[in-house]
Structure formats: structure tokens, C-alpha cells
Amino acid sequence: MSIETTKATMQRYLDSAHGDASTLTEDVAFTVMATGQENRGRDGVLGMLNYFYHVAFDAAAEPRVTIFGENNALWEGEFVGKHIGEFAGVPATGKNVRVPLAVVYDLENGKIKRGRIYFEVPALLQQLGVQMG
């Protein structure tokens, strides 16, 4: 696969606010690296992203760095939004959050096959006022 193909796929995916199923393989898997939580298949991955961006939070991903390779891409930026629903056992607080986020994508045949999500959960919980310890 070419870098141009990777870039075109990733641009469609990112422009759709993580909602374009045609950019994902049927057996796509996204893993939250801090917890090991994995979502599989288009419905599983899109459901997880919808929950995160539109149910638990009213949020968007603000890009800082995007790098494209022949079969991989890296997106780094911030998850920015408002806590509007239950997340990790924490009821909606109405608080605004800004959390560092990075995702490494593996692509196959012009579609995203795997995503490894690096999300700063401790920073999120601190911003939500959850006592750690």
C-alpha cells in the first residue's frame, strides 16, 4: 500500500469524526492500551467511539501531529469536550476536559485493521474530580 492510500483512508476516517465504516476492515480491532479493553468488528469499534465522543462526552479530537506510512498512521492530539454521561463508573459531572490522546493505526488493503489507543486516563479522572489512590 502507498503512503498516499494510507493518507486518503485516514483523512476520510478523521473527516467523518470516526464514523465512516467504509474505512474499517470487517474484523477491525481497537485496543485501549492502558486497560487492555478491546472492541472488535465495525459495529463494536464504531459503537465504542460513539459512546466515547457522543454519550459519555460531547467531545472532539483536536489534532496536533499526524504521520502517514505505507501501512500505518499515527495521530496525536487532545480529546476535548464536556462530560455528559456515565464513564468508568463516574456519573456525568458537566466538567470540561482536555486529555492527551494518541492512536497508532495499522492498515490493510486501504482500510484500518487495528487501532492502539493511548489515552491519559489519570489526567481525565483528575479533571473529572475523581480521587485516585
Short mmCIF file of the C-alpha atoms (twelve columns), coordinates in Angstrom:
data_MODEL
# 
_entry.id   MODEL 
# 
loop_
_atom_site.group_PDB 
_atom_site.id 
_atom_site.type_symbol 
_atom_site.label_atom_id 
_atom_site.label_alt_id 
_atom_site.label_comp_id 
_atom_site.label_asym_id 
_atom_site.label_seq_id 
_atom_site.Cartn_x 
_atom_site.Cartn_y 
_atom_site.Cartn_z 
_atom_site.pdbx_PDB_model_num 
ATOM 1   C CA . MET A 1   0.000   0.000  0.000  1 
ATOM 2   C CA . SER A 2   1.246   3.514  -0.679 1 
ATOM 3   C CA . ILE A 3   1.576   6.408  1.732  1 
ATOM 4   C CA . GLU A 4   -0.955  8.264  -0.440 1 
ATOM 5   C CA . THR A 5   -3.522  5.469  0.042  1 
ATOM 6   C CA . THR A 6   -2.943  5.484  3.803  1 
ATOM 7   C CA . LYS A 7   -3.316  9.262  3.900  1 
ATOM 8   C CA . ALA A 8   -6.545  9.186  1.853  1 
ATOM 9   C CA . THR A 9   -8.103  6.484  4.066  1 
ATOM 10  C CA . MET A 10  -7.093  8.240  7.270  1 
ATOM 11  C CA . GLN A 11  -8.339  11.595 6.018  1 
ATOM 12  C CA . ARG A 12  -11.760 10.096 5.215  1 
ATOM 13  C CA . TYR A 13  -11.871 8.457  8.651  1 
ATOM 14  C CA . LEU A 14  -10.810 11.597 10.527 1 
ATOM 15  C CA . ASP A 15  -13.060 13.907 8.459  1 
ATOM 16  C CA . SER A 16  -16.029 11.667 9.337  1 
ATOM 17  C CA . ALA A 17  -15.378 12.222 13.069 1 
ATOM 18  C CA . HIS A 18  -14.609 8.491  13.399 1 
ATOM 19  C CA . GLY A 19  -17.900 7.435  11.812 1 
ATOM 20  C CA . ASP A 20  -17.091 6.158  8.308  1 
ATOM 21  C CA . ALA A 21  -17.466 2.363  8.483  1 
ATOM 22  C CA . SER A 22  -16.102 2.019  4.940  1 
ATOM 23  C CA . THR A 23  -12.634 2.970  6.224  1 
ATOM 24  C CA . LEU A 24  -12.562 -0.055 8.593  1 
ATOM 25  C CA . THR A 25  -11.945 -3.726 7.827  1 
ATOM 26  C CA . GLU A 26  -14.769 -6.102 8.814  1 
ATOM 27  C CA . ASP A 27  -12.547 -7.573 11.554 1 
ATOM 28  C CA . VAL A 28  -11.126 -4.256 12.804 1 
ATOM 29  C CA . ALA A 29  -9.980  -4.151 16.439 1 
ATOM 30  C CA . PHE A 30  -9.268  -1.128 18.639 1 
ATOM 31  C CA . THR A 31  -7.444  -1.617 21.953 1 
ATOM 32  C CA . VAL A 32  -7.183  0.866  24.815 1 
ATOM 33  C CA . MET A 33  -3.574  0.170  25.745 1 
ATOM 34  C CA . ALA A 34  -3.847  1.362  29.378 1 
ATOM 35  C CA . THR A 35  -6.615  -1.120 30.215 1 
ATOM 36  C CA . GLY A 36  -6.394  -3.785 27.532 1 
ATOM 37  C CA . GLN A 37  -10.076 -3.199 26.693 1 
ATOM 38  C CA . GLU A 38  -10.649 -4.280 23.108 1 
ATOM 39  C CA . ASN A 39  -13.521 -3.594 20.736 1 
ATOM 40  C CA . ARG A 40  -13.815 -5.767 17.639 1 
ATOM 41  C CA . GLY A 41  -15.648 -5.513 14.345 1 
ATOM 42  C CA . ARG A 42  -17.044 -2.402 12.688 1 
ATOM 43  C CA . ASP A 43  -20.093 -2.230 14.961 1 
ATOM 44  C CA . GLY A 44  -18.010 -2.747 18.098 1 
ATOM 45  C CA . VAL A 45  -15.438 -0.098 17.197 1 
ATOM 46  C CA . LEU A 46  -17.974 2.451  15.926 1 
ATOM 47  C CA . GLY A 47  -20.132 1.830  18.996 1 
ATOM 48  C CA . MET A 48  -17.196 2.443  21.326 1 
ATOM 49  C CA . LEU A 49  -16.238 5.641  19.503 1 
ATOM 50  C CA . ASN A 50  -19.845 6.884  19.505 1 
ATOM 51  C CA . TYR A 51  -20.157 6.197  23.244 1 
ATOM 52  C CA . PHE A 52  -16.891 7.976  23.990 1 
ATOM 53  C CA . TYR A 53  -17.467 11.046 21.790 1 
ATOM 54  C CA . HIS A 54  -21.269 11.468 21.997 1 
ATOM 55  C CA . VAL A 55  -22.747 9.605  25.009 1 
ATOM 56  C CA . ALA A 56  -20.240 9.829  27.873 1 
ATOM 57  C CA . PHE A 57  -18.779 13.059 26.491 1 
ATOM 58  C CA . ASP A 58  -19.730 15.709 23.981 1 
ATOM 59  C CA . ALA A 59  -16.243 15.791 22.567 1 
ATOM 60  C CA . ALA A 60  -13.941 16.019 19.577 1 
ATOM 61  C CA . ALA A 61  -10.376 15.073 18.818 1 
ATOM 62  C CA . GLU A 62  -8.100  18.065 18.220 1 
ATOM 63  C CA . PRO A 63  -5.096  17.060 16.118 1 
ATOM 64  C CA . ARG A 64  -1.519  18.043 16.813 1 
ATOM 65  C CA . VAL A 65  0.537   15.571 14.757 1 
ATOM 66  C CA . THR A 66  -0.480  13.085 12.079 1 
ATOM 67  C CA . ILE A 67  2.102   10.848 10.402 1 
ATOM 68  C CA . PHE A 68  1.391   8.532  7.484  1 
ATOM 69  C CA . GLY A 69  3.365   5.445  6.467  1 
ATOM 70  C CA . GLU A 70  2.746   2.728  3.885  1 
ATOM 71  C CA . ASN A 71  0.639   0.576  6.221  1 
ATOM 72  C CA . ASN A 72  0.458   2.675  9.375  1 
ATOM 73  C CA . ALA A 73  -0.573  6.068  10.632 1 
ATOM 74  C CA . LEU A 74  -0.056  7.911  13.897 1 
ATOM 75  C CA . TRP A 75  -2.453  10.538 15.213 1 
ATOM 76  C CA . GLU A 76  -1.589  12.582 18.290 1 
ATOM 77  C CA . GLY A 77  -3.577  15.377 19.841 1 
ATOM 78  C CA . GLU A 78  -6.124  16.037 22.548 1 
ATOM 79  C CA . PHE A 79  -9.558  14.735 23.447 1 
ATOM 80  C CA . VAL A 80  -11.587 17.880 24.218 1 
ATOM 81  C CA . GLY A 81  -15.145 18.051 25.445 1 
ATOM 82  C CA . LYS A 82  -17.706 18.018 28.217 1 
ATOM 83  C CA . HIS A 83  -18.557 15.047 30.474 1 
ATOM 84  C CA . ILE A 84  -22.277 14.464 29.804 1 
ATOM 85  C CA . GLY A 85  -22.819 10.793 30.697 1 
ATOM 86  C CA . GLU A 86  -21.518 7.944  32.833 1 
ATOM 87  C CA . PHE A 87  -17.909 6.970  32.143 1 
ATOM 88  C CA . ALA A 88  -15.842 4.400  34.064 1 
ATOM 89  C CA . GLY A 89  -18.419 4.404  36.834 1 
ATOM 90  C CA . VAL A 90  -18.345 8.205  37.145 1 
ATOM 91  C CA . PRO A 91  -21.747 9.860  36.624 1 
ATOM 92  C CA . ALA A 92  -21.894 12.951 34.379 1 
ATOM 93  C CA . THR A 93  -20.148 15.894 36.025 1 
ATOM 94  C CA . GLY A 94  -20.692 18.552 33.354 1 
ATOM 95  C CA . LYS A 95  -16.967 19.311 33.579 1 
ATOM 96  C CA . ASN A 96  -14.887 20.237 30.567 1 
ATOM 97  C CA . VAL A 97  -11.889 18.033 29.846 1 
ATOM 98  C CA . ARG A 98  -8.766  18.264 27.713 1 
ATOM 99  C CA . VAL A 99  -6.818  14.995 27.697 1 
ATOM 100 C CA . PRO A 100 -3.719  13.900 25.745 1 
ATOM 101 C CA . LEU A 101 -4.527  11.168 23.214 1 
ATOM 102 C CA . ALA A 102 -2.542  9.216  20.638 1 
ATOM 103 C CA . VAL A 103 -3.642  6.414  18.316 1 
ATOM 104 C CA . VAL A 104 -1.464  4.164  16.181 1 
ATOM 105 C CA . TYR A 105 -3.317  2.669  13.222 1 
ATOM 106 C CA . ASP A 106 -2.414  -0.411 11.169 1 
ATOM 107 C CA . LEU A 107 -3.950  -0.525 7.702  1 
ATOM 108 C CA . GLU A 108 -4.519  -3.424 5.341  1 
ATOM 109 C CA . ASN A 109 -5.736  -3.128 1.740  1 
ATOM 110 C CA . GLY A 110 -6.589  0.547  2.179  1 
ATOM 111 C CA . LYS A 111 -8.627  0.107  5.380  1 
ATOM 112 C CA . ILE A 112 -7.958  0.431  9.101  1 
ATOM 113 C CA . LYS A 113 -7.433  -3.028 10.623 1 
ATOM 114 C CA . ARG A 114 -6.195  -2.115 14.100 1 
ATOM 115 C CA . GLY A 115 -6.039  0.884  16.375 1 
ATOM 116 C CA . ARG A 116 -3.942  1.118  19.529 1 
ATOM 117 C CA . ILE A 117 -5.291  3.928  21.714 1 
ATOM 118 C CA . TYR A 118 -3.000  5.656  24.201 1 
ATOM 119 C CA . PHE A 119 -5.272  7.763  26.405 1 
ATOM 120 C CA . GLU A 120 -4.202  9.513  29.612 1 
ATOM 121 C CA . VAL A 121 -6.880  8.088  31.915 1 
ATOM 122 C CA . PRO A 122 -5.278  9.537  35.107 1 
ATOM 123 C CA . ALA A 123 -5.423  13.038 33.581 1 
ATOM 124 C CA . LEU A 124 -9.071  12.520 32.657 1 
ATOM 125 C CA . LEU A 125 -10.059 11.272 36.117 1 
ATOM 126 C CA . GLN A 126 -8.219  14.168 37.767 1 
ATOM 127 C CA . GLN A 127 -10.097 16.661 35.579 1 
ATOM 128 C CA . LEU A 128 -13.383 14.962 36.499 1 
ATOM 129 C CA . GLY A 129 -12.507 15.366 40.190 1 
ATOM 130 C CA . VAL A 130 -12.116 11.648 40.903 1 
ATOM 131 C CA . GLN A 131 -9.798  10.927 43.817 1 
ATOM 132 C CA . MET A 132 -7.078  8.478  42.817 1 
ATOM 133 C CA . GLY A 133 -5.416  6.362  45.316 1 
# 
